[in-house]
Amino acid sequence: MEHWYVALTDRSLKDCILCSCVSLFLFKGVVNVLLTTPLWVVNTRLKLQGAKFRNEDIVPTNYKGIIDAFHQIVRDEGLLSLWNGTFPSLLLVFNPAIQFMFYEGLKRQLLKKRMKLSSLDVFIIGAVSKAIATTVTYPMQTVQSILRFGRHRLNPENRTLGSLRNVLYLLHQRVRRFGIMGLYKGLEAKLLQTVLTAALMFLVYEKLTAATFTVMGLKSARKP
């Protein structure tokens, strides 16, 4: 009876910690998107300035620096243009939720076959879950970059770059122009950037959770 109670408490605490982490990621993500999108818009335009595009729908830019970029964007396109790409960015806030969902699913499948997970197990399923989440959401990251650049000749009847209509339009145009793989250009670099970080994060998360149980006097039978 005592073992059942400890196991139930163990799982409840882990679920509570997991829910808290997901909620924190979502809240932090929304705030981060709203505050930093103008900086990302300017950053994207400055990085791509001078690049030669084969796509005739893209209008080249000419900025002298950060301040001039802010000034020209607000003057020529309006203040709200600094938040181009906000809609797909908000959708991308769910990336950590997808990541945690797959992580917990893979972890529970492994725990059906063994009593506890090793650090290597945690590292691998953390990497796999992040790779899945990144692959699922990557088309939105592609559209996000296009909208942040902002110099795209969209339908003049709908100039709201962040609207759902134009997000779908850009996805359709990219598939029509480059095929379905056009939505995943640059995915390899993104995976290299994020997967290792996520795997290490989950490893630290499990270690901290196990340490929390130890401090609270609960012995977890499923420590990595």
N, C-alpha and C positions, 0 to 999 in steps of 0.2 A: 504493500500500500504506500509506504514511504517512497519507494523507488519510483512508483507511478506518479506520485505528487511532484517529486523533484524533476522528473522527465517532462511533465506537463508544464511546470513553472519555467523550466529551461526553454522549452519551445515558445511559450507565451512571451517571455522576455526577449527572445531573439526576434520574434515577429514584431514586437513593439519597437525594438531598436531598428528593425528593417523599415517599418512604416515611417518612423521618425526620420530616418535617413532619406527616404524617397520624398517625403513631404518637404524636408529642408532643401533638397536638390531642386525640386520644382519651384519653390518660393524664391530661392536664391537665383535660379535661372531666369525667372520672369523679371525680377528686379534688375539683374545684370543686363538682360536684353534691352530694357527700356533706357537704362542709363548709358550704356556703352555703344549702342548702335550708331549714333552720329560719329563716334571716333572710328568705328569699323568702316563706315562708308567712306570717310576721308582717307583712311589707311589703304583701303582697296583701290581707290582711284589713283592715289599717288604711286602705289606699287605697279599699277598697270599703265601709268602714263608713259607714252612713247612706244608702247607695244604695237605691233602691226597685227591687225585682225583680218582674217579672211572673210568674216561675217560682215556684210555691208550694212547690216542693221545697227551696228555699234558705232557710235559717234565718238571720235577721239577727243581727249581732254588736253588742256594746257594750263597747269597750275604752277605758281612760283614757290609754293610752300603750303604748310598746314593752314595758316591764317588765310591765305589767298584762296585756298580750296574751300574753306568754310564760307568765305565771302561770296565767291562765285556761285556756289551751290544754292545759297539762300537767295541771292539776287536773281539768278536765272531760272531756278526751279521751285523756289518757295521753301519756307522753313521746314515743312513736313518731309521734304525730300531727304533730310538728314536721317530720317527713320525708314528709308527704303530697305526692304528686306525684313521688316519687323515681323510680318505674318509668318513666313517660314521659320524665322528664328524662334518664335514662340512655340511653333510645332516641334522644333528640335529640343525644346526643354524636356520633352517626354523621352529623350534618348536615355537618360539615367534610369527612368522607370522601366523601360524595355530591358535595359542592361541588368537591373536587379531581378526582374521577373525571370529571365533566362538563367541567371546565376543561381537563384534559389531552386528552380526546377532541376537544373543539372546536379546541384548539390544533393537534393533529396533523392534523385535517382541513384547516385553513387552510394548514399548512406543506406540504401536498401540492400546493397551487396557487401558492405563492410561496416565495422563498428565505428570507425572514425576516419577522418580525412587527413592525409599528410599535407605538409606545406606545398609540395609539388602539385597535389590534386587541386588545392585551392588556387594556386597560381594558374594552372591550366584552364580550369573552368571559368576563372575570372577573365582570362584572355579570350576564351571562346565566346563568352557572353558579350564582351565589349565588341568583338569582331562582328557578331550578329547584329547588335544594336546599331553599329556604325554603318554596316551594309544596308540595313533596312531604311535608315534615315538619310543616307548619302545623297539621293536625288534632291532632297530638300536643301541640302548644303550647297549643291550645284546651283540651284535656282537662287538661293540666298546670295551667293557671290555675284550672280548676274544682276540681281536687283540692287545690291550695294553699289556696283559700278554705275548703275543708273542710266548710262548713256546708250540706251537701247530704244530703237524706234518701234514702240508698241502702237497698238491701235489708237489713233488720235481721239476716238470717241471714249476711250477709257484710259485716262492718264494716271490713274492711281496705281503706282508701281507695286504697292504691297497688297493689292486686292487678290482675292481668291481666283477671280477670273483670269488675271494676268499670270498668276502662278501656274494655273493649269495650261494657259496658252504657251508659256515658256517650256513647260515639260513636254507638251505636244510637239512644239517646234524642234526641240532638241532631239527627240526620238525620230521625227521625220527626217531630220538633217543628218544625224549620225547613227541612227539605230538605237536599240535599247541600251547598248553599251555606252552610248554617249552620255547617259545619266551617271555613269560611274568613272568618268575620266579623272585620274588623280587619286582613285580609291586606295591604291597600294601605298602611296605616301601617307595618306591619312591613317591607315591601319598601323603603319610603323610608328606614327606619332602617338596614337592613343592606346593601342592594345597593351603595350608594356606598362604604361602608367596605370591603367585600370587593373591589370593583374597584380601589381604591387599594392595598389590601394585595397583590393579585396583581401590580400594576405594580411595586411596591417589591420583591416577591419575585423577579421576572424581572431587575430591575436588579441586585439583590444577587448573583443567580446568575451573571449575565454578568461582574460585577466579580470574583467568585471565580475564574472561568475565566481571567480576565486575570492575576490574581495568581499562579495556578498555571502560567501559561505556555501555556494552551490557548486557541486562538482559536476561539470558537464562531461557526459560520456562521448561527446562528439567533437572534441577539440581537434583542430588540425595539427 
